[in-house]
């Protein structure tokens, strides 16, 4: 088949990662892929959605995003409507010119099926007049149906995980403990980790490596290493494979949301610690263990860091949960679910 995706591509955001993970699986399956992505100029207006890689030959920059400061985007019809494809996946997110998508939807539906994937986390974020005009609406879990979109044609297909990657064998017992964070989250989201590790320095010889794609944090302590760089997935996994614990900065939110960083990084089997927040509330729990270790306050964070470092049975249980979750929600499994959905339509 020829499958099309309309949405971000090669960018640093969850909508782009979702498209890339399933899109590249479609190619592995032998399908032809075409991607209609936003123009570089419009995409780079959004602070955390920068383009990070050169486009492949199948990528067409075919629309302008809505301006974050106000103003509607535009779809270049001749680019989108001149291509033939079996079905189109629309990655819907803040910034996508949704009204423009609605305007050309009837023309596209004359020759192909159209599936929309909702990344919006609140009802008021949905800018469509009627999502049931799409052939199918895909959400990541039941919360989206309960709180965002209860359409007649809604289906749950989980967010995909980056495939399992065998960690590099590193002997860590008795060695320096390495903690790692990356991204460009606000500075306050790192403070719990810095405070906890500062107190644990009397117990461990440790280093906290922070890689940020914009500015450095305003902290200067010898045990904190800061690097300014926008990492590729290969570079992220190299850091993860050389770390004892991945500390994931996340703030609280009332929106329905998943953490694309978790789905991107679990496959490294470097244990992840994160604050207890809505990003992680649907992660499964077996025998008191989730794929991600969640903490409630700094004291709880310190206890869980110590347990991950010193209790091998607990650490192994967390990694087994992570491995099981990645296998059940791999990009290959999820891409096949989209093919199966198309075949039902």
C-alpha positions as CSV (number, residue, x, y, z in Angstrom):
1,X,0.0,0.0,0.0
2,X,0.9,3.7,-0.2
3,X,0.4,5.3,3.2
4,X,0.4,9.0,3.9
5,X,1.0,10.9,7.1
6,X,0.1,14.6,7.7
7,X,2.0,16.0,10.6
8,X,5.3,16.9,12.1
9,X,8.4,14.9,11.1
10,X,12.0,14.9,12.2
11,X,11.1,17.3,15.1
12,X,11.5,17.3,18.8
13,X,7.9,16.6,19.9
14,X,5.6,13.8,20.7
15,X,3.5,14.2,17.6
16,X,6.6,13.9,15.4
17,X,8.0,10.9,17.3
18,X,4.6,9.1,16.9
19,X,4.6,9.7,13.2
20,X,8.2,8.6,12.8
21,X,7.9,5.4,14.8
22,X,4.9,4.1,12.9
23,X,6.0,5.6,9.6
24,X,9.3,3.8,9.6
25,X,7.6,0.6,10.5
26,X,5.3,0.9,7.5
27,X,8.5,1.1,5.3
28,X,9.9,-2.0,7.0
29,X,6.7,-3.8,6.2
30,X,7.1,-3.0,2.5
31,X,4.6,-0.2,2.2
32,X,5.4,3.0,0.5
33,X,5.3,6.1,2.7
34,X,4.7,9.8,1.9
35,X,4.8,12.4,4.6
36,X,3.2,15.9,4.4
37,X,5.1,18.0,7.0
38,X,5.0,21.6,8.0
39,X,7.4,24.2,6.5
40,X,10.6,24.7,8.4
41,X,9.8,28.4,9.0
42,X,6.4,27.8,10.5
43,X,7.5,24.7,12.6
44,X,10.5,26.5,14.1
45,X,8.2,29.2,15.6
46,X,7.2,26.7,18.3
47,X,9.9,26.7,21.1
48,X,10.0,22.9,21.7
49,X,9.3,21.6,18.2
50,X,12.6,22.3,16.4
51,X,13.6,20.3,13.3
52,X,16.5,18.0,14.2
53,X,17.3,15.9,11.1
54,X,17.4,16.3,7.3
55,X,14.3,15.1,5.5
56,X,14.1,11.8,3.6
57,X,13.1,11.8,0.0
58,X,9.5,10.9,0.9
59,X,8.9,14.0,2.9
60,X,7.1,17.0,1.4
61,X,6.9,20.3,3.3
62,X,3.2,20.9,2.5
63,X,1.7,23.2,5.1
64,X,2.2,26.1,7.4
65,X,1.3,25.7,11.0
66,X,-0.9,28.0,13.0
67,X,1.2,30.8,14.5
68,X,1.6,30.3,18.3
69,X,1.2,34.1,18.6
70,X,-2.0,34.1,16.7
71,X,-2.9,33.6,13.0
72,X,-4.0,30.6,11.0
73,X,-1.9,28.2,9.0
74,X,-2.3,27.1,5.4
75,X,-2.2,23.8,3.5
76,X,-0.8,23.8,0.0
77,X,-3.5,21.9,-1.7
78,X,-1.6,21.2,-4.9
79,X,1.1,19.2,-3.0
80,X,-1.4,17.2,-0.9
81,X,-4.1,16.6,-3.5
82,X,-1.7,15.7,-6.3
83,X,-0.6,12.5,-4.6
84,X,-2.5,9.2,-4.5
85,X,-2.4,7.0,-1.4
86,X,-4.5,4.3,0.2
87,X,-5.1,6.0,3.5
88,X,-3.9,9.1,5.3
89,X,-3.0,9.4,9.0
90,X,-3.5,13.0,10.3
91,X,-1.4,13.6,13.4
92,X,-3.6,16.2,15.1
93,X,-1.8,18.6,17.5
94,X,-1.7,22.2,18.7
95,X,-0.3,24.0,15.7
96,X,-1.9,21.9,13.0
97,X,-4.2,24.1,10.8
98,X,-7.3,21.9,11.7
99,X,-9.8,24.1,9.8
100,X,-7.7,23.7,6.7
101,X,-7.6,20.0,7.2
102,X,-11.4,20.0,7.5
103,X,-11.7,22.1,4.3
104,X,-9.9,19.6,2.1
105,X,-11.1,16.5,3.9
106,X,-14.1,15.8,1.6
107,X,-11.8,15.8,-1.4
108,X,-9.3,13.4,0.2
109,X,-12.1,11.1,1.3
110,X,-13.2,10.6,-2.3
111,X,-10.1,8.5,-3.0
112,X,-8.8,7.3,0.4
113,X,-9.6,6.6,4.0
114,X,-8.5,9.2,6.6
115,X,-7.6,8.4,10.2
116,X,-7.0,11.2,12.7
117,X,-4.7,10.7,15.8
118,X,-5.5,13.1,18.6
119,X,-2.6,14.5,20.6
120,X,-4.9,17.2,22.1
121,X,-5.4,16.7,25.9
122,X,-8.6,18.7,26.5
123,X,-11.9,19.1,24.8
124,X,-11.4,22.8,24.3
125,X,-8.1,22.1,22.4
126,X,-10.0,20.3,19.7
127,X,-10.6,22.7,16.9
128,X,-12.6,20.5,14.5
129,X,-16.3,21.2,14.0
130,X,-17.0,17.4,13.9
131,X,-14.3,14.8,14.3
132,X,-16.7,12.2,13.1
133,X,-16.1,13.4,9.6
134,X,-12.9,11.4,9.7
135,X,-13.2,7.7,8.9
136,X,-11.7,6.9,12.3
137,X,-10.4,8.8,15.4
138,X,-7.5,7.2,17.3
139,X,-6.6,8.0,20.9
140,X,-3.9,6.6,23.1
141,X,-5.9,5.3,26.0
142,X,-9.4,5.4,27.6
143,X,-8.8,8.7,29.3
144,X,-9.0,10.5,26.0
145,X,-12.5,9.0,25.4
146,X,-13.7,10.0,28.9
147,X,-12.2,13.5,28.9
148,X,-11.4,14.6,25.3
149,X,-13.4,12.9,22.6
150,X,-16.2,10.4,22.9
151,X,-16.9,10.1,19.1
152,X,-18.8,7.1,17.6
153,X,-15.8,6.2,15.5
154,X,-13.1,6.4,18.1
155,X,-10.5,3.6,18.6
156,X,-7.7,3.1,21.2
157,X,-4.3,2.4,19.8
158,X,-1.5,3.0,22.3
159,X,1.5,5.3,21.7
160,X,4.4,3.3,20.2
161,X,7.6,2.4,22.0
162,X,11.0,2.6,20.4
163,X,12.3,-1.0,20.0
164,X,14.3,-2.7,22.7
165,X,18.0,-2.1,22.5
166,X,20.4,-4.4,24.4
167,X,22.2,-2.2,26.9
168,X,26.0,-2.1,26.7
169,X,27.5,-4.2,29.5
170,X,29.1,-1.9,32.0
171,X,30.3,-2.9,35.5
172,X,28.9,-0.4,37.9
173,X,29.2,-1.9,41.3
174,X,31.5,0.3,43.4
175,X,32.0,2.7,40.5
176,X,30.7,6.3,40.1
177,X,26.9,6.4,39.8
178,X,25.8,8.2,36.7
179,X,22.4,10.0,36.5
180,X,21.2,11.4,33.2
181,X,18.5,13.9,31.9
182,X,18.0,15.4,28.5
183,X,15.6,17.8,26.8
184,X,14.7,21.4,27.3
185,X,12.2,21.4,30.2
186,X,11.9,24.5,32.4
187,X,14.6,24.7,35.0
188,X,12.3,24.2,38.0
189,X,11.5,20.7,36.8
190,X,15.1,19.6,37.5
191,X,15.2,20.9,41.0
192,X,13.9,17.8,42.8
193,X,16.7,15.8,41.2
194,X,19.4,18.3,42.0
195,X,18.2,18.6,45.7
196,X,18.0,14.8,46.1
197,X,21.4,14.0,44.5
198,X,23.0,16.8,46.5
199,X,21.9,15.0,49.7
200,X,22.9,11.6,48.4
201,X,26.5,12.7,47.5
202,X,27.6,11.7,51.0
203,X,26.5,8.2,50.2
204,X,27.7,7.8,46.6
205,X,30.3,9.1,44.3
206,X,28.0,10.4,41.6
207,X,27.6,12.6,38.6
208,X,24.5,14.2,37.1
209,X,24.8,14.6,33.3
210,X,22.3,17.1,31.9
211,X,22.0,17.6,28.1
212,X,19.9,20.5,27.0
213,X,19.2,21.8,23.6
214,X,18.8,25.4,24.6
215,X,20.4,27.2,27.6
216,X,22.2,25.7,30.6
217,X,20.6,25.5,34.0
218,X,21.7,28.1,36.5
219,X,23.6,25.7,38.7
220,X,27.3,25.3,39.0
221,X,28.4,22.4,41.1
222,X,31.3,20.1,40.2
223,X,29.2,16.9,40.2
224,X,26.8,18.4,37.6
225,X,27.9,18.1,34.0
226,X,26.0,20.2,31.5
227,X,26.1,19.8,27.8
228,X,24.3,22.0,25.2
229,X,23.3,19.8,22.3
230,X,20.1,18.5,20.5
231,X,20.5,14.8,20.6
232,X,19.7,12.2,18.0
233,X,18.0,9.0,19.2
234,X,21.3,7.1,18.7
235,X,23.0,9.7,21.0
236,X,20.2,9.5,23.6
237,X,20.6,5.7,23.8
238,X,24.4,6.0,24.1
239,X,23.9,8.3,27.1
240,X,21.3,6.0,28.6
241,X,23.5,2.9,28.1
242,X,26.2,4.6,30.1
243,X,23.9,5.7,32.9
244,X,22.6,4.1,36.1
245,X,19.3,6.0,36.2
246,X,17.4,8.2,33.8
247,X,15.9,11.2,35.7
248,X,12.9,12.4,33.7
249,X,11.9,16.1,34.5
250,X,8.1,16.6,34.2
251,X,5.7,19.2,35.6
252,X,2.1,18.6,36.6
253,X,-0.8,19.1,34.1
254,X,-4.5,18.7,34.2
255,X,-4.6,17.7,30.5
256,X,-4.8,14.1,29.4
257,X,-1.3,13.3,28.2
258,X,1.4,10.6,27.7
259,X,5.1,11.1,28.0
260,X,6.7,10.5,24.5
261,X,10.1,10.6,26.3
262,X,9.2,7.4,28.2
263,X,8.1,5.6,25.1
264,X,11.2,6.8,23.4
265,X,13.6,5.7,26.1
266,X,12.2,2.6,27.9
267,X,13.7,0.4,25.3
268,X,17.2,1.2,26.5
269,X,16.4,-0.6,29.8
270,X,18.0,2.1,31.8
271,X,15.5,2.6,34.7
272,X,13.5,5.8,34.6
273,X,12.4,7.9,37.6
274,X,9.8,10.5,37.2
275,X,7.4,12.5,39.3
276,X,3.9,11.1,39.9
277,X,1.8,12.9,37.3
278,X,-0.8,12.4,34.6
279,X,1.8,11.5,32.0
280,X,2.3,8.1,33.7
281,X,-1.0,7.3,35.3
282,X,-2.0,4.6,32.7
283,X,1.3,2.7,33.0
284,X,0.5,-0.9,34.2
285,X,1.4,-2.1,37.6
286,X,2.2,-5.7,38.5
287,X,3.2,-6.8,42.0
288,X,3.6,-3.1,43.0
289,X,6.0,-2.4,40.2
290,X,5.6,-0.1,37.1
291,X,7.8,0.3,34.1
292,X,8.7,3.7,35.4
293,X,9.5,4.5,39.1
294,X,7.3,7.3,40.3
295,X,8.0,9.5,43.3
296,X,5.8,11.9,45.3
297,X,8.3,14.2,47.1
298,X,12.0,14.5,47.6
299,X,12.2,12.1,50.5
300,X,10.4,9.5,48.4
301,X,12.7,10.3,45.5
302,X,15.8,9.6,47.6
303,X,14.4,6.3,48.9
304,X,13.7,5.1,45.4
305,X,17.1,6.2,44.0
306,X,18.8,4.2,46.8
307,X,16.5,1.2,46.2
308,X,17.3,1.1,42.5
309,X,21.0,1.3,43.1
310,X,21.2,-1.1,46.0
311,X,18.3,-3.6,45.7
312,X,19.1,-5.8,42.6
313,X,15.8,-7.6,42.9
314,X,13.8,-4.4,42.8
315,X,15.9,-3.0,39.9
316,X,15.4,-6.2,37.9
317,X,11.7,-6.2,38.6
318,X,11.4,-2.6,37.2
319,X,13.4,-3.5,34.1
320,X,11.3,-6.6,33.5
321,X,8.2,-4.4,33.7
322,X,9.8,-2.0,31.2
323,X,10.8,-4.8,28.8
324,X,7.3,-6.3,28.9
325,X,5.7,-2.9,28.3
326,X,8.0,-2.1,25.3
327,X,7.3,-5.5,23.7
328,X,3.6,-5.2,24.1
329,X,3.6,-1.6,22.7
330,X,6.5,-1.7,20.2
331,X,6.3,0.5,17.1
332,X,5.9,-2.7,15.1
333,X,2.9,-3.8,17.1
334,X,1.3,-0.4,17.0
335,X,1.9,0.1,13.2
336,X,0.2,-3.2,12.6
337,X,-2.8,-2.0,14.6
338,X,-3.1,1.0,12.2
339,X,-3.0,-1.4,9.2
340,X,-5.7,-3.5,10.8
341,X,-7.9,-0.5,11.5
342,X,-7.6,0.6,7.9
343,X,-8.7,-2.8,6.7
344,X,-11.8,-2.6,8.9
345,X,-12.9,0.8,7.5
